[in-house]
Amino acid sequence: MSAGTTVSTDTTPRELLEEIVSIQSVSGEEAACAERLASYFENHGREVWIDAVGNVRAPGDDSALLTSHIDTVPGEIPVRIDTAEATDELALWGRGSVDAKGPLVAMAVAAVRTGLSFVGVVGEEIDSRGARHLITDRDAPDAVINGEPSGWNGITLGYRGLLAGTYVATSESGHTSRPENNAIQDAMDWWQRVEAAFDPDEWTPVFERVTCKPIDIKGGTNDDGLSVETSMDVQFRVPPSYTVAEVREIADAQLNGGTIRWYDDVPPVMMEPRTDVARAFRVGIRKQDGEPRLLRKTGTSDMNIFASEWNCPMITYGPGDSELDHAPNEHLPLPAFDRSIAVLEAVGTTLNGD
């Protein structure tokens, strides 16, 4: 933390949220936001430090670890409090208000009030380096509550996994009238075969499908004029019915030229709805006059990373509409933020036996 930092201990949750959202923290630039978050714990008498990769660590009662990410995607949205037309409620606009500073601050407040362990992690939006460091640097807690927007009455139990790689092919240059494939055609043919191999039944829910996406492609004749090269970055979202290794094997089997280097893999995760932590959330949501919703997300989160190493019950929870993740109109209704804190407090009280 910066020397000389002084912060009033009577900062309200809404004020803290506005402060945290006002501090830009694009992936790789989380330090200032991490210091402000650490100061909140320090001013409430909690042990806290910023670890080697930039995570904010506030150990406590390990009956549950509350954790969410500090970083955001790029994009400046003027921070303001205004009425949201869709709900006619006061809302906070700003990059990260939904993904995931709303969940982050709600968990920080609940951790201070209940004594539960807390970690604000870095790098979730790019490589999950904070979560990856955490699973090697501490023992598993009794349960993990991961912070991402689910709506204040939603409980996320599952995420698809991720497989990412780069396909590369090279061919001799030649006149375009020749019938043989060049490297660009090899890449196109491979990708068509991959999509056909994972073509789902039209009735299959998206969560249960392997989704194949090319995210970048480059190709053409080299400067020396002697060869054609192409490279294509690809991603696969992996449902719990597959392993990452199975998806990789099927994609490799479609190669007819070129090679692929796999550089990232994250296993899918699906938790049972009848764990103690899931039950505690259902009770906590009902205490706030909400009807619990059980969710499965088609993307990937740090919960996948935690589940790959820690054998304990987990859920993902947090205020906000995930449809606004990364959006130019990202905003969080403040009453939903308030309710989420009340839910987290009730869950913490249940899990730590207070």
RONU-469284 format. One record per residue (C-alpha): residue number from 0; x, y, z. Coordinates in steps of 0.2 Angstrom, whole numbers. Example, Ala and Ser with C-alpha at 12.3 -4.5 7.8 and 13.67 -1.06 7.14 Angstrom:
! residues 2
{i 0&east 62&north -22&up 39}
{i 1&east 68&north -5&up 36}
This chain:
! residues 354
{i 0&east 0&north 0&up 0}
{i 1&east 6&north 18&up -3}
{i 2&east 13&north 27&up 12}
{i 3&east 2&north 40&up 20}
{i 4&east -14&north 32&up 13}
{i 5&east -28&north 36&up 25}
{i 6&east -46&north 31&up 22}
{i 7&east -61&north 34&up 34}
{i 8&east -68&north 18&up 41}
{i 9&east -86&north 23&up 39}
{i 10&east -86&north 22&up 20}
{i 11&east -103&north 15&up 15}
{i 12&east -103&north 0&up 3}
{i 13&east -110&north 11&up -11}
{i 14&east -97&north 24&up -8}
{i 15&east -83&north 11&up -9}
{i 16&east -91&north 3&up -25}
{i 17&east -91&north 20&up -33}
{i 18&east -73&north 23&up -28}
{i 19&east -67&north 6&up -34}
{i 20&east -76&north 8&up -51}
{i 21&east -68&north 25&up -53}
{i 22&east -51&north 18&up -52}
{i 23&east -46&north 11&up -69}
{i 24&east -39&north -7&up -67}
{i 25&east -38&north -14&up -85}
{i 26&east -29&north -31&up -84}
{i 27&east -11&north -28&up -80}
{i 28&east -14&north -11&up -72}
{i 29&east -23&north -17&up -56}
{i 30&east -11&north -10&up -43}
{i 31&east -20&north 7&up -38}
{i 32&east -37&north -2&up -36}
{i 33&east -29&north -16&up -26}
{i 34&east -21&north -4&up -14}
{i 35&east -38&north 5&up -12}
{i 36&east -46&north -12&up -9}
{i 37&east -32&north -17&up 4}
{i 38&east -34&north -1&up 13}
{i 39&east -53&north -5&up 16}
{i 40&east -48&north -21&up 25}
{i 41&east -34&north -13&up 34}
{i 42&east -45&north 1&up 41}
{i 43&east -57&north -12&up 47}
{i 44&east -43&north -21&up 57}
{i 45&east -41&north -35&up 45}
{i 46&east -24&north -43&up 41}
{i 47&east -21&north -39&up 23}
{i 48&east -7&north -39&up 10}
{i 49&east -4&north -38&up -9}
{i 50&east 5&north -54&up -15}
{i 51&east 18&north -57&up -28}
{i 52&east 7&north -57&up -42}
{i 53&east -4&north -42&up -36}
{i 54&east -19&north -52&up -27}
{i 55&east -26&north -43&up -12}
{i 56&east -26&north -57&up 2}
{i 57&east -36&north -55&up 18}
{i 58&east -36&north -72&up 27}
{i 59&east -50&north -76&up 39}
{i 60&east -62&north -89&up 43}
{i 61&east -60&north -102&up 29}
{i 62&east -77&north -110&up 30}
{i 63&east -79&north -100&up 14}
{i 64&east -67&north -90&up 3}
{i 65&east -75&north -75&up -5}
{i 66&east -65&north -71&up -21}
{i 67&east -68&north -60&up -36}
{i 68&east -57&north -51&up -49}
{i 69&east -50&north -33&up -49}
{i 70&east -46&north -32&up -67}
{i 71&east -58&north -26&up -81}
{i 72&east -57&north -26&up -100}
{i 73&east -53&north -9&up -108}
{i 74&east -66&north 4&up -112}
{i 75&east -69&north 21&up -103}
{i 76&east -87&north 24&up -97}
{i 77&east -90&north 40&up -87}
{i 78&east -93&north 35&up -69}
{i 79&east -110&north 42&up -63}
{i 80&east -125&north 37&up -53}
{i 81&east -141&north 39&up -62}
{i 82&east -158&north 31&up -64}
{i 83&east -158&north 15&up -75}
{i 84&east -173&north 16&up -88}
{i 85&east -175&north -3&up -88}
{i 86&east -178&north -4&up -69}
{i 87&east -182&north 14&up -64}
{i 88&east -169&north 11&up -50}
{i 89&east -153&north 21&up -46}
{i 90&east -138&north 13&up -54}
{i 91&east -119&north 15&up -55}
{i 92&east -112&north 17&up -73}
{i 93&east -94&north 13&up -76}
{i 94&east -82&north 0&up -83}
{i 95&east -82&north -15&up -72}
{i 96&east -97&north -10&up -62}
{i 97&east -105&north -27&up -67}
{i 98&east -89&north -37&up -72}
{i 99&east -84&north -38&up -58}
{i 100&east -82&north -24&up -46}
{i 101&east -100&north -25&up -40}
{i 102&east -97&north -43&up -35}
{i 103&east -79&north -39&up -29}
{i 104&east -85&north -25&up -17}
{i 105&east -100&north -34&up -11}
{i 106&east -89&north -49&up -6}
{i 107&east -76&north -37&up 2}
{i 108&east -90&north -29&up 13}
{i 109&east -97&north -46&up 17}
{i 110&east -80&north -53&up 22}
{i 111&east -77&north -38&up 34}
{i 112&east -94&north -41&up 42}
{i 113&east -93&north -60&up 43}
{i 114&east -74&north -63&up 46}
{i 115&east -73&north -74&up 30}
{i 116&east -57&north -76&up 20}
{i 117&east -56&north -64&up 5}
{i 118&east -45&north -63&up -10}
{i 119&east -46&north -50&up -24}
{i 120&east -37&north -58&up -39}
{i 121&east -29&north -51&up -54}
{i 122&east -29&north -55&up -73}
{i 123&east -45&north -65&up -74}
{i 124&east -49&north -56&up -91}
{i 125&east -34&north -62&up -99}
{i 126&east -25&north -77&up -91}
{i 127&east -31&north -79&up -74}
{i 128&east -14&north -77&up -67}
{i 129&east -21&north -72&up -50}
{i 130&east -31&north -88&up -48}
{i 131&east -18&north -99&up -55}
{i 132&east -5&north -92&up -42}
{i 133&east -18&north -94&up -28}
{i 134&east -21&north -112&up -30}
{i 135&east -2&north -115&up -29}
{i 136&east 0&north -104&up -14}
{i 137&east -13&north -109&up -1}
{i 138&east -23&north -124&up 4}
{i 139&east -41&north -126&up -1}
{i 140&east -54&north -118&up 9}
{i 141&east -70&north -127&up 15}
{i 142&east -80&north -119&up 1}
{i 143&east -77&north -106&up -13}
{i 144&east -89&north -92&up -17}
{i 145&east -82&north -84&up -34}
{i 146&east -88&north -67&up -39}
{i 147&east -96&north -64&up -56}
{i 148&east -112&north -56&up -61}
{i 149&east -127&north -69&up -59}
{i 150&east -140&north -57&up -53}
{i 151&east -143&north -55&up -35}
{i 152&east -155&north -70&up -34}
{i 153&east -145&north -81&up -46}
{i 154&east -132&north -95&up -42}
{i 155&east -120&north -101&up -55}
{i 156&east -116&north -119&up -53}
{i 157&east -107&north -123&up -70}
{i 158&east -95&north -116&up -83}
{i 159&east -89&north -123&up -99}
{i 160&east -70&north -125&up -101}
{i 161&east -58&north -118&up -114}
{i 162&east -46&north -125&up -126}
{i 163&east -35&north -112&up -136}
{i 164&east -22&north -115&up -150}
{i 165&east -14&north -108&up -165}
{i 166&east -15&north -118&up -182}
{i 167&east 0&north -115&up -194}
{i 168&east 2&north -121&up -212}
{i 169&east 15&north -118&up -225}
{i 170&east 15&north -123&up -244}
{i 171&east 25&north -119&up -259}
{i 172&east 20&north -104&up -269}
{i 173&east 13&north -107&up -286}
{i 174&east 1&north -100&up -299}
{i 175&east -16&north -98&up -293}
{i 176&east -23&north -108&up -308}
{i 177&east -15&north -124&up -300}
{i 178&east -28&north -136&up -292}
{i 179&east -18&north -141&up -276}
{i 180&east -22&north -133&up -260}
{i 181&east -11&north -119&up -253}
{i 182&east -8&north -116&up -235}
{i 183&east -24&north -104&up -233}
{i 184&east -35&north -118&up -241}
{i 185&east -27&north -131&up -229}
{i 186&east -32&north -120&up -214}
{i 187&east -50&north -117&up -221}
{i 188&east -52&north -136&up -225}
{i 189&east -46&north -140&up -207}
{i 190&east -58&north -128&up -199}
{i 191&east -73&north -134&up -209}
{i 192&east -69&north -152&up -204}
{i 193&east -68&north -147&up -186}
{i 194&east -85&north -138&up -186}
{i 195&east -93&north -153&up -194}
{i 196&east -85&north -164&up -181}
{i 197&east -93&north -154&up -167}
{i 198&east -109&north -150&up -176}
{i 199&east -123&north -151&up -163}
{i 200&east -141&north -157&up -164}
{i 201&east -151&north -141&up -166}
{i 202&east -160&north -145&up -149}
{i 203&east -144&north -146&up -139}
{i 204&east -143&north -132&up -127}
{i 205&east -128&north -120&up -129}
{i 206&east -120&north -125&up -112}
{i 207&east -119&north -143&up -118}
{i 208&east -111&north -140&up -135}
{i 209&east -93&north -138&up -140}
{i 210&east -92&north -121&up -147}
{i 211&east -79&north -118&up -161}
{i 212&east -73&north -100&up -164}
{i 213&east -58&north -94&up -175}
{i 214&east -53&north -78&up -167}
{i 215&east -39&north -72&up -179}
{i 216&east -32&north -77&up -196}
{i 217&east -17&north -71&up -206}
{i 218&east -11&north -78&up -222}
{i 219&east -3&north -75&up -239}
{i 220&east 13&north -76&up -249}
{i 221&east 29&north -73&up -240}
{i 222&east 40&north -58&up -244}
{i 223&east 53&north -70&up -253}
{i 224&east 39&north -76&up -265}
{i 225&east 43&north -94&up -262}
{i 226&east 30&north -100&up -250}
{i 227&east 12&north -97&up -244}
{i 228&east 9&north -97&up -225}
{i 229&east -6&north -95&up -214}
{i 230&east -9&north -95&up -195}
{i 231&east -26&north -96&up -187}
{i 232&east -30&north -93&up -168}
{i 233&east -44&north -104&up -162}
{i 234&east -54&north -107&up -146}
{i 235&east -66&north -121&up -141}
{i 236&east -78&north -120&up -127}
{i 237&east -79&north -137&up -118}
{i 238&east -95&north -143&up -110}
{i 239&east -94&north -155&up -94}
{i 240&east -99&north -169&up -106}
{i 241&east -82&north -168&up -114}
{i 242&east -64&north -167&up -107}
{i 243&east -52&north -154&up -114}
{i 244&east -41&north -169&up -120}
{i 245&east -56&north -176&up -129}
{i 246&east -59&north -160&up -139}
{i 247&east -41&north -158&up -143}
{i 248&east -40&north -176&up -149}
{i 249&east -55&north -173&up -161}
{i 250&east -48&north -157&up -167}
{i 251&east -31&north -165&up -170}
{i 252&east -39&north -179&up -180}
{i 253&east -45&north -167&up -193}
{i 254&east -28&north -161&up -198}
{i 255&east -23&north -164&up -216}
{i 256&east -9&north -152&up -217}
{i 257&east -1&north -140&up -205}
{i 258&east 1&north -141&up -186}
{i 259&east -8&north -134&up -171}
{i 260&east 0&north -128&up -155}
{i 261&east -11&north -129&up -140}
{i 262&east -7&north -115&up -128}
{i 263&east -21&north -114&up -115}
{i 264&east -33&north -126&up -108}
{i 265&east -46&north -124&up -94}
{i 266&east -57&north -139&up -88}
{i 267&east -76&north -137&up -87}
{i 268&east -84&north -137&up -70}
{i 269&east -102&north -142&up -64}
{i 270&east -106&north -142&up -46}
{i 271&east -120&north -151&up -37}
{i 272&east -135&north -140&up -32}
{i 273&east -137&north -148&up -15}
{i 274&east -121&north -143&up -6}
{i 275&east -121&north -133&up 10}
{i 276&east -115&north -118&up 1}
{i 277&east -129&north -119&up -12}
{i 278&east -142&north -122&up 1}
{i 279&east -136&north -107&up 11}
{i 280&east -138&north -96&up -4}
{i 281&east -155&north -102&up -8}
{i 282&east -160&north -98&up 10}
{i 283&east -151&north -81&up 10}
{i 284&east -160&north -76&up -7}
{i 285&east -177&north -81&up 0}
{i 286&east -174&north -70&up 15}
{i 287&east -172&north -55&up 4}
{i 288&east -189&north -60&up -4}
{i 289&east -181&north -67&up -20}
{i 290&east -183&north -83&up -29}
{i 291&east -167&north -92&up -32}
{i 292&east -161&north -96&up -50}
{i 293&east -149&north -110&up -54}
{i 294&east -138&north -105&up -68}
{i 295&east -125&north -113&up -80}
{i 296&east -114&north -101&up -90}
{i 297&east -107&north -104&up -107}
{i 298&east -91&north -95&up -104}
{i 299&east -77&north -98&up -92}
{i 300&east -72&north -91&up -76}
{i 301&east -59&north -92&up -62}
{i 302&east -71&north -105&up -54}
{i 303&east -64&north -117&up -67}
{i 304&east -46&north -114&up -61}
{i 305&east -51&north -116&up -43}
{i 306&east -60&north -132&up -46}
{i 307&east -46&north -139&up -56}
{i 308&east -35&north -140&up -40}
{i 309&east -47&north -138&up -25}
{i 310&east -59&north -152&up -21}
{i 311&east -72&north -142&up -11}
{i 312&east -90&north -136&up -15}
{i 313&east -91&north -120&up -26}
{i 314&east -103&north -108&up -33}
{i 315&east -102&north -91&up -42}
{i 316&east -112&north -77&up -36}
{i 317&east -114&north -58&up -38}
{i 318&east -125&north -43&up -42}
{i 319&east -127&north -37&up -60}
{i 320&east -134&north -43&up -77}
{i 321&east -120&north -53&up -86}
{i 322&east -128&north -47&up -103}
{i 323&east -119&north -30&up -98}
{i 324&east -102&north -38&up -96}
{i 325&east -89&north -28&up -107}
{i 326&east -104&north -18&up -114}
{i 327&east -103&north 1&up -118}
{i 328&east -118&north 4&up -106}
{i 329&east -112&north -7&up -92}
{i 330&east -121&north -2&up -76}
{i 331&east -126&north -10&up -59}
{i 332&east -143&north -6&up -50}
{i 333&east -138&north -1&up -33}
{i 334&east -153&north -9&up -24}
{i 335&east -147&north -26&up -32}
{i 336&east -130&north -22&up -25}
{i 337&east -137&north -19&up -8}
{i 338&east -147&north -36&up -8}
{i 339&east -132&north -45&up -14}
{i 340&east -122&north -40&up 2}
{i 341&east -137&north -45&up 13}
{i 342&east -137&north -62&up 4}
{i 343&east -118&north -64&up 6}
{i 344&east -119&north -59&up 25}
{i 345&east -133&north -72&up 28}
{i 346&east -123&north -86&up 19}
{i 347&east -107&north -81&up 29}
{i 348&east -116&north -82&up 45}
{i 349&east -123&north -99&up 40}
{i 350&east -107&north -107&up 35}
{i 351&east -96&north -100&up 49}
{i 352&east -109&north -105&up 62}
{i 353&east -112&north -88&up 69}
